[in-house]
Amino acid sequence: MADQSFLTWPFFDPHHRGWADRVQEIARGLAIDHCDPDQACRDLVRQLGDAGLLQPTSDENGQLDVRTLCLSRETLARHDGLADFAFAMQGLGTGAISLFGSKGQKAHWLPQTRSGQAIAAFALTEPQSGSDVANSTMTAIRDGNDFVLNGEKTWISNGGIADVYTLFARTGEAPGAKGLSAFIITPDLKGFEVVGRLDTIAPHPLATLRFNDLRVPASAMIGQAGAGFRIAMSVLDLFRPTVAAAALGFARRALDEALTRVSERQVQGAPLFDLQMVQGHIAEMALDVDASALLIYRAAWAKDSGAARITREAAMAKLFATDQAQLIIDKAVQLFGGDGVRSGMAVESLYREIRALRIYEGASDVQKVIIARQTMAAHMEGR
């Protein structure tokens, strides 16, 4: 059983503690068949929706509780990576609608995604622009009361199975970041094409999408024309701490598995834990878990307490928690010896699951740039 003492920290209110218990109970009973990731995610979205666990993923008033999102992702990730993925994408995919959508857009889509009746996706990355969002080349050209979209998106989570996509394209109000806009796209529109599925070391629904003269009404735009970059960054600011929370869930599971292993495995007639070097590994793992949790829930608490932006705090949480989770899981694999790399072992699965978290929603090196720039900006303001 993972350590739950962190729930007594002052970052949390009583309802957060109750929510964590609820997610824990439901996560134990989720039925997950990993043989077909597409179907597994469809089933998980339905199960999570039926259980009411998707309620925090969107809000008509734009008031998303980041602590609740983080607690949900941490708990689900500790149980299963696909369960976390299914939950996370319902929030990320509709984040722009929650924060910037019209009343009609919110009324139509948010009840569907919260109930699990519709699957959501976030279409930002392009073949030539990953973290460099301002370099996006996909176009949305105004034609009367419509926009005509052309281009490609890739590495799109839930690509090919989603019912609604938040998509970003260049509308040309200004060069670079100021010329992007956000749109709601559905896969039934003419010109929408799934051109390839992407296989990864930890299988998830991922696809490359192509848009060929896809026509949407102007009412499909989210927020104002030219506000796409600001919308995307606002959504990522809010959800980056939740990526860190998922990494923390993986790390807690790895620590639990390692503790069980070293207490039960015998070496020369004594538990493996009796070796001082093993105790050193366990101490480092426990330290990094708590340090990650502190950074994550500081960022989440700051946002929930009214901070307009948590760019620096979110970047610190994501960078530290994802990088340290990789190290924690690697230590767990080492403590398992040969069993650590056997298919079907929990630590082997965690080893594959964690790597992507250091890349998506802003790679680790990008987070360092963000932290450095934010720190320098704060220094210059204080001079």
RAJO-V873437 format. One record per residue. PSI is psi in radians with two decimals (NA if undefined). NEAR is the number of other ideal C-beta (glycine too) atoms within 10 Angstrom. D_FIRST is the distance of its C-alpha to the first C-alpha in Angstrom with 1 decimal. Layout:
BEGIN
psi near d_first
PSI NEAR D_FIRST
PSI NEAR D_FIRST
END
This chain:
BEGIN
psi near d_first
2.18 5 0.0
2.60 17 3.8
2.21 14 6.5
0.13 13 8.5
-0.38 7 11.5
-0.36 20 13.5
-0.25 15 14.2
-0.11 9 16.6
2.68 12 18.7
-0.03 7 22.2
-0.37 21 21.8
2.60 19 20.4
2.89 14 22.2
-0.64 7 21.0
-0.45 11 21.2
-0.71 19 18.8
-0.70 14 16.1
-0.68 11 17.1
-0.74 21 17.2
-0.72 20 13.7
-0.69 14 12.6
-0.79 16 15.2
-0.73 25 14.3
-0.81 17 10.6
-0.78 11 12.4
-0.65 19 15.1
-0.62 22 13.3
-0.51 8 11.8
0.10 9 15.5
2.38 18 17.3
2.06 8 19.8
2.11 15 20.3
1.91 11 23.1
0.00 13 23.3
-0.58 7 26.8
1.69 12 28.5
-0.62 20 26.9
-0.89 15 29.5
-0.61 13 29.0
-0.74 22 25.2
-0.68 23 25.5
-0.82 17 28.1
-0.71 18 26.0
-0.73 24 22.9
-0.72 27 25.2
-0.79 16 26.6
-0.77 19 23.3
-0.67 26 21.9
-0.78 22 25.4
-0.58 12 25.6
-0.11 17 22.4
0.13 13 23.7
-0.21 25 21.1
-0.03 24 24.0
-0.68 15 25.8
-0.10 21 24.8
-0.23 26 26.1
2.84 25 29.7
2.26 18 32.0
-0.43 13 35.7
0.06 8 36.2
0.31 15 34.4
1.36 9 31.9
2.30 22 28.6
1.85 18 25.7
-0.57 26 24.1
-0.71 26 21.2
-0.72 22 20.3
-0.77 24 20.9
-0.79 29 18.7
-0.67 29 15.7
-0.84 31 16.4
-0.71 28 16.7
-0.80 29 13.7
-0.79 29 11.4
-0.73 28 13.7
-0.62 32 13.9
-0.51 24 10.3
-0.75 20 11.0
2.32 20 14.6
-0.66 26 17.4
-0.57 24 20.1
-0.75 27 18.4
-0.79 28 18.2
-0.82 26 21.8
-0.75 30 23.1
-0.87 27 21.9
-0.73 24 23.2
-0.45 25 26.6
-0.61 27 27.4
-0.87 26 27.2
-0.72 26 28.9
-0.46 28 31.4
0.10 30 32.6
-0.74 26 32.1
-0.61 26 35.8
-0.77 28 36.8
-0.77 23 34.6
-0.60 19 36.0
-0.05 22 39.6
2.80 26 40.4
2.91 14 43.3
-0.69 8 42.9
-0.75 9 43.9
-0.77 21 41.4
-0.79 19 38.6
-0.57 11 39.8
-0.78 15 40.1
-0.68 23 36.9
-0.71 21 34.1
-0.56 13 33.9
-0.75 17 33.8
-0.59 26 31.0
-0.55 22 28.8
-0.16 16 29.4
0.15 22 28.7
-0.35 13 32.4
2.48 21 33.1
2.38 24 31.2
2.76 27 31.8
2.77 27 32.5
1.91 27 33.5
1.64 27 36.6
-0.80 24 37.3
2.48 22 37.4
2.85 21 40.7
-0.59 12 41.8
0.12 11 43.5
1.81 15 41.3
-1.58 17 37.6
-0.37 17 36.7
1.26 12 40.4
-0.61 20 40.4
-0.28 15 43.9
0.19 13 45.3
2.38 24 44.6
-0.14 13 47.6
2.37 21 46.9
2.63 16 49.7
1.78 28 50.1
2.26 14 53.9
2.32 12 55.3
1.59 11 57.7
-2.13 9 59.1
0.15 8 56.4
2.97 16 54.0
2.47 22 52.1
2.10 17 52.4
2.36 25 49.4
2.39 16 49.7
-2.98 19 47.4
2.61 20 44.1
2.53 25 40.4
2.92 20 37.9
0.69 19 34.2
1.97 25 33.8
2.38 24 30.3
0.18 28 30.9
2.22 24 34.4
-0.32 18 36.2
-0.16 19 33.9
2.63 27 34.0
-0.34 18 36.3
2.36 22 36.8
2.31 22 37.0
2.04 28 37.4
2.51 28 39.8
2.31 25 41.6
2.79 29 45.2
2.04 22 48.1
-0.16 22 50.6
0.36 16 52.7
-0.50 14 53.3
2.89 10 53.1
2.78 9 52.1
-2.41 12 48.6
-0.48 17 45.8
0.04 14 48.1
0.36 19 49.2
2.62 27 46.1
2.81 23 45.2
2.50 29 42.4
2.71 24 42.9
2.15 22 41.3
2.46 23 41.9
2.60 14 41.5
-0.11 16 41.7
-0.13 7 44.6
2.48 13 47.0
2.30 9 49.7
-0.09 15 49.2
2.22 16 45.4
2.31 14 44.5
1.92 14 41.4
-0.17 12 43.0
2.55 15 40.1
2.56 13 36.5
2.08 16 34.4
2.36 9 32.3
2.98 12 29.5
-0.43 9 27.1
1.71 18 24.3
2.22 17 26.3
2.79 21 26.6
1.94 26 29.6
2.47 19 31.9
2.78 22 35.7
2.29 20 38.9
2.50 25 41.0
2.49 17 44.8
2.01 23 46.8
1.76 13 50.5
0.72 11 52.6
2.22 23 49.9
2.23 14 51.3
2.62 21 49.4
2.72 12 51.0
-0.44 13 50.9
-0.19 12 48.7
-0.19 19 45.9
2.43 23 45.7
2.15 21 42.8
-2.63 19 44.2
2.69 13 47.3
2.38 17 49.0
-0.04 17 48.2
0.15 20 44.9
-0.72 32 42.6
-0.80 19 41.5
-0.68 16 40.7
-0.82 23 38.8
-0.78 22 36.8
-0.62 14 36.0
-0.73 20 35.0
-0.79 26 32.5
-0.68 21 31.1
-0.77 23 30.9
-0.64 24 28.8
-0.23 24 26.5
-0.70 28 26.1
-0.49 30 23.4
-0.52 32 21.4
-0.77 28 21.8
-0.66 34 20.4
-0.66 32 17.4
-0.75 29 16.9
-0.68 31 17.2
-0.69 32 14.5
-0.76 30 12.1
-0.75 27 13.3
-0.74 30 13.0
-0.72 24 9.4
-0.74 25 8.7
-0.73 29 11.4
-0.74 21 10.2
-0.82 16 6.9
-0.72 20 9.6
-0.72 27 12.0
-0.74 17 10.4
-0.77 11 10.1
-0.89 20 13.6
-0.32 21 15.2
-0.42 11 14.2
-0.55 10 15.5
2.26 16 18.4
2.37 9 21.6
2.03 12 24.4
0.75 7 27.6
0.13 6 26.2
2.73 10 23.4
2.54 14 19.8
-0.54 18 19.8
-0.42 19 18.0
-0.30 14 21.3
2.26 14 23.1
-0.63 7 23.7
-0.66 6 23.7
-0.74 20 20.2
-0.64 13 19.2
-0.75 11 21.1
-0.81 18 19.2
-0.73 17 15.8
-0.77 10 17.5
-0.70 14 18.9
-0.81 24 15.7
-0.72 15 14.1
-0.81 12 17.5
-0.57 21 17.9
-0.86 22 14.6
-0.70 14 15.7
-0.70 13 19.3
-0.80 25 18.6
-0.71 23 16.8
-0.77 16 19.9
-0.72 22 22.3
-0.90 34 20.8
-0.31 28 20.6
-0.83 17 23.9
-0.78 32 25.5
-0.75 29 24.1
-0.72 21 25.1
-0.77 18 28.5
-0.79 22 29.2
-0.38 21 28.2
0.04 11 30.4
0.07 6 33.4
2.29 13 33.8
-0.76 8 36.1
2.56 14 34.6
0.69 23 31.6
-0.86 20 32.8
-0.81 20 32.2
-0.72 23 28.8
-0.73 31 27.6
-0.73 27 29.0
-0.78 24 27.4
-0.82 30 23.9
-0.80 33 24.3
-0.93 23 26.0
-0.83 21 23.7
-0.69 34 20.3
-0.75 30 21.5
-0.75 18 23.3
-0.58 22 20.6
-0.67 31 17.9
-0.78 21 20.5
-0.69 15 20.7
-0.81 30 17.0
-0.67 29 16.8
-0.72 16 20.1
-0.71 22 18.9
-0.76 30 16.0
-0.77 20 18.7
-0.72 13 21.0
-0.42 23 18.7
-0.21 21 18.4
-2.45 12 22.2
-0.58 7 24.0
-0.39 14 21.0
-0.36 22 19.8
0.23 12 22.7
2.32 11 22.7
2.40 7 22.7
-0.24 7 19.9
2.50 17 17.3
-0.74 15 14.4
-0.51 23 15.5
-0.74 18 19.0
-0.76 18 18.4
-0.66 27 16.7
-0.65 21 19.8
-0.64 15 22.1
-0.67 25 20.3
-0.50 25 20.3
-0.67 15 23.9
-0.47 19 25.4
-0.34 24 23.7
0.02 20 25.8
-0.94 15 28.9
2.73 16 28.7
0.63 23 29.6
1.83 22 31.2
2.84 16 30.8
-0.74 16 29.7
-0.61 12 33.3
-0.69 17 34.3
-0.62 25 31.7
-0.71 13 33.4
-0.77 13 36.8
-0.83 21 35.6
-0.77 19 34.1
-0.78 12 37.4
-0.73 13 39.6
-0.68 16 37.9
-0.74 12 38.0
-0.70 10 41.6
-0.74 12 42.5
-0.66 10 41.0
-0.77 9 43.0
-0.62 8 46.2
-0.54 7 45.9
-0.06 6 45.6
NA 4 48.8
END
